[in-house]
Amino acid sequence: MPIDTPVDMRPSIVTRKQGTNRYSQQTTPKKRKPTDERDNIKKRQKEGITIAKAKGKHLGCPRIEQQQTTLETLYSKWKAEEITAVHFM
């Protein structure tokens, strides 16, 4: 085809039958909904929690009894000036 052929006479990427760009599906990424991404995050999170429970890992905040004993131990050491206030915090 000669170079001086008008643009609309040249073959294009757009197929005449379908009226769509045949390369667009290959070059553009699949569009996802924000809810799809959130669902994937929740699914992965649930899998991680299940694995952690199976391994016996502790999930969540420490128990109050555990915090209370730690506090009492450190408080008595701080009052006796065995540790500093910074270490106590």
N, C-alpha and C positions, 0 to 999 in steps of 0.2 A: 504494500500500500504506500503510495507516495506521501511524502512529508506534507505537501501542501493540501492534503485532503481536509475538509472542514471537520471540526471536532465532533459534531454530532453524527458524522458519517463513519467515524472510526469505531471498531468493536470496543465495547466497554466491559467492565467487570459485572455490571448489572445484567442479569439474564432477562431476555425479553419476555419469556413465557411467565416467569414467576414475578418479575418486577422487584426482585430483592437482590441484595449484594451477596453473591455466593461465598465470598471470603469473610464476611462479617462474623459468621459463627466461629470461624477459626481464630480470628484475631482478637475479638473482644471477650473478656472473661465473663463467666456466667454471673448474672446479677443475683444477689441474695437479699432476702428480706432481713431486717434487723432481728426479727423474732427467730429466724432460723439460726442465726449466730448465737443468740441467747440460749436457745434450746441445746445447741452443741456444747456451750459452756457448762450448762447445768448437768448435761449427761456426763461430761468428763469429770466434773466435780463429784458427782454421785459415785462414779467408778473409783475415784481416788479415796473417797471416804470408806467405801466397801473394802478396798485393799488395806487401808490403814487399820480398820477394825479387825480384819483377818490376821494381821500381824500383831495385834494386841497393843497398838499405839493408843496413847491417851488423846482424846479429842476434847476440845473446849477449854474453859477456864479451870484453874486448879480448884480443888475442893476447899471449902471454907475451913474445915478442920486442919487441913494441911497448912493453910495460910496462918491460922491462929497459932499453931505450935511454932512455926518459924518466927512469927512476930514476938511471941513470948521469949523465945531463946535469944533473939537478937536484942530485945529490949533490956533484958537483964544484963547482957554483956555491955550494952551501951551505958547503962546506969553505973556499972562497975568500972567504967572507963577502959574496958578492954578493947573496944572498937570505937571508931570515930562516928560522928553523926552522918557523914557522907557514906560510910560503909553501911550504916544502919538503913539508910534510904534505899 
